[in-house]
């Protein structure tokens, strides 16, 4: 049975980063995954993900974001490939809603630069975007998008350069831990290590079942629509966008390739069991919401579908991440329940998990993400 310092279960967004941070510290690392890096079966795919600092979900995320920006820049330098595109982000919603007030609160607390815009100023600076009556807008210049598959593959490539071993095509069956080490059983082999990191995304619930935390996996659709209007091109100054509307939260990206403008509904979603057995076809109600959004708020984008993909949100009961050491095993750390807003953080979460298994603690402020917080006790399934 092969033995390592650390085994990492899952090598998607968080797991690839954890494998890299552990290997660069000199640990012997094994990364295990059912699928090869950059696969399209979980959460870390679909070309682009928004990254932003003025975090409406909670101001406590901002210190983690400051570090994650540094780490993405460092990974770009190491891998010599462009990962982050700073096109900015426009966020629109009611002044007494969730998004804009939350953005402004985080910006005030952490002295972040934002532009508060009237509907006329939006029309002048970002023609093509409609700010409806009664809504307001903010623009964050230090925001944009990450190329999601490239980020995962870059972390895996750098982990390998630092000596990590990556094995794919093996399904993880179970794991066990005691004071001296851990064992992991897959469908083909057994492995042992001194320590374990669990970063299994949509499959984390099965591997962390004994914690009693209920994680819900939601199917989320990604849509690309044809657009011949240069106002919506990234190379013509179009930003990423996030709207709070009466129909929910919708977001998207400027056109960066032949597929057009990418748009998705951040709210809602269909609860699924195992993503591997899920029907990934389009859902009429989702298509209707997205295309209505385009007609109302981005009228220069057509509703001619160019591409469709499905990814998965693994939701925690309070929609905040769960990042901690296992309460029963000091040599096991995990990240789970990223709740549809986690990819931008994966570089720093990998560093946090490396800290937790290597040192038993981390300098990063993750106390609000601990696994024993009261808000995880919701019985919602």
C-alpha positions in Angstrom: 0.0 0.0 0.0 1.5 3.4 -1.1 2.1 5.9 1.7 2.2 9.7 1.5 2.4 12.7 3.8 -1.0 13.9 2.6 -3.7 12.6 0.4 -6.1 15.1 -1.3 -9.5 13.7 -2.2 -10.8 15.7 -5.2 -8.6 17.7 -7.6 -11.0 20.3 -8.9 -10.9 23.9 -7.9 -10.0 23.6 -4.2 -8.3 20.2 -4.3 -5.9 21.3 -7.1 -4.9 24.3 -5.1 -4.4 22.3 -1.9 -2.2 19.8 -3.8 -0.1 22.6 -5.1 0.3 24.4 -1.8 1.2 21.2 0.0 3.6 20.0 -2.6 5.4 23.4 -2.8 6.1 23.0 1.0 7.9 19.7 0.3 5.1 17.3 1.4 4.7 14.1 -0.5 1.2 14.5 -1.9 -1.3 12.1 -3.7 -4.2 13.7 -5.4 -7.1 11.4 -6.2 -10.0 12.0 -8.5 -12.5 10.1 -10.5 -12.0 12.5 -13.4 -9.0 14.2 -15.1 -8.2 17.9 -14.4 -10.6 20.4 -15.9 -13.4 18.0 -16.3 -17.0 19.1 -16.9 -18.8 16.9 -14.4 -18.8 19.0 -11.2 -18.5 22.7 -10.4 -15.2 24.0 -11.8 -15.9 24.4 -15.5 -17.8 26.5 -17.9 -15.0 28.8 -19.1 -15.4 31.8 -16.7 -16.1 32.7 -13.1 -16.5 36.2 -11.7 -14.0 37.4 -9.1 -14.7 40.5 -7.0 -13.7 42.1 -3.7 -16.7 44.1 -2.4 -18.4 41.0 -1.3 -22.2 41.4 -0.7 -22.5 38.0 0.9 -20.5 39.1 4.0 -17.6 41.5 4.7 -15.7 38.8 6.5 -14.8 37.3 3.1 -12.8 40.3 2.0 -9.5 39.5 3.8 -9.6 36.1 2.1 -10.2 37.8 -1.2 -7.2 40.1 -0.7 -5.0 37.0 -0.4 -6.7 35.1 -3.2 -6.0 38.0 -5.7 -2.3 37.7 -4.7 -2.3 34.0 -5.2 -3.9 34.1 -8.6 -1.3 36.7 -9.7 1.5 34.4 -8.4 0.0 31.4 -10.2 -0.1 33.4 -13.4 3.6 34.2 -13.1 4.5 30.5 -12.3 2.4 29.1 -15.1 3.1 31.8 -17.7 -0.5 31.8 -18.7 -3.3 34.4 -18.4 -5.8 33.4 -15.8 -7.5 36.6 -14.6 -9.0 39.3 -16.8 -9.8 42.6 -15.0 -12.7 43.8 -17.0 -14.6 45.2 -14.0 -18.0 44.3 -12.6 -21.3 46.3 -12.7 -23.8 45.3 -10.1 -27.4 46.5 -10.3 -30.3 46.2 -7.9 -32.8 48.0 -5.6 -31.2 50.4 -3.1 -32.9 48.5 -0.2 -32.1 45.0 -1.7 -29.4 42.5 -0.9 -26.7 43.0 -3.5 -26.0 46.8 -3.7 -26.3 47.5 0.0 -24.1 44.5 0.7 -21.5 45.6 -1.8 -21.4 49.1 -0.3 -21.1 47.7 3.3 -18.1 45.6 2.4 -16.5 48.5 0.6 -17.0 50.8 3.5 -15.6 48.3 6.1 -12.5 47.5 4.0 -11.9 50.8 2.2 -12.5 49.4 -1.3 -12.9 51.7 -4.2 -16.3 51.6 -5.9 -18.1 53.9 -8.3 -21.8 54.5 -7.5 -23.6 55.2 -10.8 -26.9 56.7 -11.9 -28.8 55.1 -14.7 -27.6 57.9 -17.0 -23.9 57.3 -16.0 -24.4 53.6 -16.7 -25.8 54.4 -20.2 -22.8 56.6 -20.9 -20.1 54.3 -19.5 -21.5 50.9 -20.3 -24.0 51.3 -23.2 -26.1 48.3 -23.6 -27.0 47.8 -19.9 -30.4 48.9 -18.7 -30.8 50.1 -15.1 -34.5 49.8 -14.4 -36.5 52.5 -12.6 -36.0 52.3 -8.8 -32.7 50.5 -9.1 -29.1 51.7 -8.6 -25.7 50.5 -9.8 -22.2 50.2 -8.6 -19.0 49.5 -10.6 -16.0 47.7 -9.1 -12.9 48.3 -11.2 -10.8 45.6 -9.5 -13.0 42.8 -10.5 -13.4 40.6 -13.6 -13.3 36.9 -14.4 -11.1 33.9 -14.0 -10.7 31.2 -16.7 -11.8 28.4 -14.6 -10.5 25.3 -16.4 -7.1 27.0 -17.0 -6.9 27.8 -13.3 -7.5 24.2 -12.2 -5.0 22.9 -14.8 -2.4 25.4 -13.8 -2.6 24.4 -10.1 -2.4 20.7 -11.1 0.6 21.4 -13.4 2.4 23.3 -10.7 1.6 20.7 -8.1 3.2 18.1 -10.4 6.3 20.2 -10.9 6.6 20.3 -7.1 6.5 16.5 -6.9 2.8 15.8 -6.3 1.4 12.5 -7.7 -2.0 12.7 -9.4 -4.2 9.7 -10.0 -7.5 9.8 -11.9 -10.0 7.2 -13.0 -10.4 5.9 -9.4 -13.6 6.3 -7.4 -13.2 7.0 -3.7 -15.1 4.5 -1.6 -14.3 5.5 1.9 -11.6 6.8 4.3 -10.6 6.1 7.9 -8.4 8.1 10.3 -6.8 7.6 13.7 -4.1 9.4 15.7 -1.3 8.1 13.5 -2.6 8.4 10.0 -5.4 7.8 7.4 -6.3 5.2 4.9 -8.2 5.8 1.7 -10.0 3.0 -0.2 -10.8 3.4 -3.9 -12.5 1.0 -6.3 -9.0 -0.2 -7.4 -6.5 0.3 -4.5 -5.7 1.4 -1.0 -3.5 4.3 0.1 -2.2 5.6 3.4 -0.9 8.9 4.6 -0.3 10.9 7.7 -2.9 13.4 6.9 -6.0 13.9 4.6 -7.6 16.8 2.8 -11.2 16.4 1.5 -12.2 18.7 -1.3 -14.7 16.6 -3.2 -17.2 19.3 -4.3 -20.6 17.9 -5.1 -19.6 14.5 -3.6 -18.3 16.0 -0.3 -21.6 15.1 1.5 -20.9 11.4 1.2 -17.3 11.7 2.5 -18.3 13.9 5.4 -21.6 12.2 6.2 -20.7 11.6 9.9 -20.6 15.3 10.6 -24.4 15.5 10.1 -24.2 18.6 7.9 -26.8 18.5 5.2 -25.4 19.6 1.9 -27.8 20.1 -1.1 -26.6 19.8 -4.7 -28.3 22.1 -7.2 -28.2 21.8 -11.0 -27.3 25.2 -12.5 -27.4 26.1 -16.2 -24.9 28.2 -18.1 -26.0 29.8 -21.4 -24.2 31.5 -24.3 -26.1 33.7 -26.7 -25.1 35.1 -30.1 -24.2 38.7 -30.1 -23.0 40.9 -33.0 -23.1 44.1 -30.9 -19.6 45.3 -30.0 -20.9 47.0 -26.8 -20.9 43.6 -25.2 -17.4 42.6 -26.1 -14.7 42.4 -23.4 -12.1 44.0 -25.8 -14.5 46.9 -26.2 -14.7 47.7 -22.5 -17.8 45.6 -21.5 -17.6 44.4 -17.9 -19.0 41.3 -16.2 -22.4 41.9 -14.6 -24.6 40.9 -11.7 -28.3 41.9 -11.4 -30.7 41.6 -8.5 -34.1 41.5 -10.2 -37.7 40.7 -9.2 -37.1 37.3 -10.8 -33.9 36.6 -8.9 -30.1 37.1 -9.3 -28.8 36.9 -12.8 -25.2 37.4 -13.9 -22.9 37.0 -16.9 -19.8 37.8 -18.8 -18.9 39.9 -21.8 -18.3 38.2 -25.1 -14.8 36.7 -25.3 -15.1 34.2 -28.1 -17.4 33.0 -30.9 -20.0 31.7 -28.4 -21.2 35.1 -27.5 -22.4 36.5 -24.2 -22.6 34.1 -21.2 -25.6 34.4 -18.9 -26.8 32.4 -15.9 -29.4 32.4 -13.1 -27.6 32.4 -9.7 -30.9 31.9 -7.8 -33.1 28.9 -7.9 -31.8 25.6 -9.2 -33.0 22.0 -9.3 -32.0 19.7 -6.5 -30.2 16.6 -7.7 -28.8 13.5 -6.2 -25.6 12.3 -8.0 -24.4 14.7 -10.7 -23.2 11.6 -12.7 -26.8 10.4 -13.2 -28.3 13.8 -13.7 -30.2 14.8 -16.8 -28.1 17.8 -18.0 -30.6 19.0 -20.7 -32.0 22.5 -20.6 -35.0 23.4 -18.5 -37.7 25.5 -20.1 -38.3 27.7 -17.0 -34.6 28.4 -16.7 -34.3 29.4 -20.3 -37.4 31.6 -20.0 -35.9 33.5 -17.0 -32.6 34.0 -18.7 -34.0 35.1 -22.0 -36.5 37.5 -20.3 -33.5 39.0 -18.4 -31.7 39.6 -21.7 -34.6 41.3 -23.3 -35.2 43.5 -20.3 -31.6 44.4 -19.3 -29.2 43.6 -22.2 -31.4 44.3 -25.2 -28.5 44.2 -27.7 -27.9 40.5 -27.0 -29.9 38.1 -29.1 -31.8 35.1 -27.7 -30.2 32.7 -30.2 -28.6 30.0 -28.1 -25.0 29.2 -29.1 -24.0 26.9 -26.2 -25.3 25.3 -23.0 -23.6 23.7 -20.1 -24.5 22.5 -16.6 -22.5 22.9 -13.4 -23.5 22.2 -9.7 -23.7 24.3 -6.6 -23.1 22.4 -3.4 -25.2 24.4 -0.9 -24.6 24.6 2.8 -27.7 25.4 5.0 -26.6 29.1 5.5 -24.9 29.4 2.0 -21.5 30.1 3.5 -18.5 27.9 3.0 -17.6 25.1 5.5 -13.8 25.1 6.0 -12.3 23.5 9.0 -10.4 20.6 10.6 -12.5 17.5 11.2 -13.8 17.8 14.8 -12.9 14.1 15.5 -9.7 13.9 13.5 -7.0 16.6 13.9 -5.2 15.2 10.8 -8.1 15.7 8.5 -9.1 19.1 7.0 -11.9 19.8 4.5 -13.7 22.4 2.4 -17.3 21.9 1.4 -20.6 23.7 0.7 -19.1 26.5 -1.4 -22.7 27.3 -2.3 -22.1 28.7 -5.8 -19.8 31.5 -5.0 -16.6 29.7 -4.1 -14.4 29.3 -7.2 -12.7 32.7 -6.9 -11.5 31.7 -3.4 -10.0 28.3 -4.4 -6.4 29.6 -4.5 -6.6 30.8 -0.9 -8.7 27.8 0.3 -6.0 25.5 -1.0 -3.5 27.5 1.1 -5.8 27.4 4.1 -6.2 23.6 3.9 -2.5 23.1 3.5 -2.0 25.2 6.7 -4.6 23.2 8.6 -3.1 19.8 7.9 0.6 20.9 8.1 0.4 23.3 11.1 -2.9 22.6 12.7 -4.0 26.3 12.3 -4.0 29.1 9.7 -3.3 32.8 9.8 -6.3 33.4 7.6 -9.5 34.5 9.3 -11.8 31.5 8.7 -13.5 31.3 12.1 -16.8 32.3 10.6 -16.6 29.3 8.2 -16.2 26.7 11.0 -18.1 23.4 10.8 -19.7 23.7 14.2 -21.5 27.0 13.8 -25.1 27.0 14.8 -26.4 28.0 11.4 -25.4 24.6 9.9 -28.1 22.8 11.9 -30.9 23.6 9.5 -33.0 20.6 8.8 -33.9 21.5 5.2 -33.8 18.2 3.3 
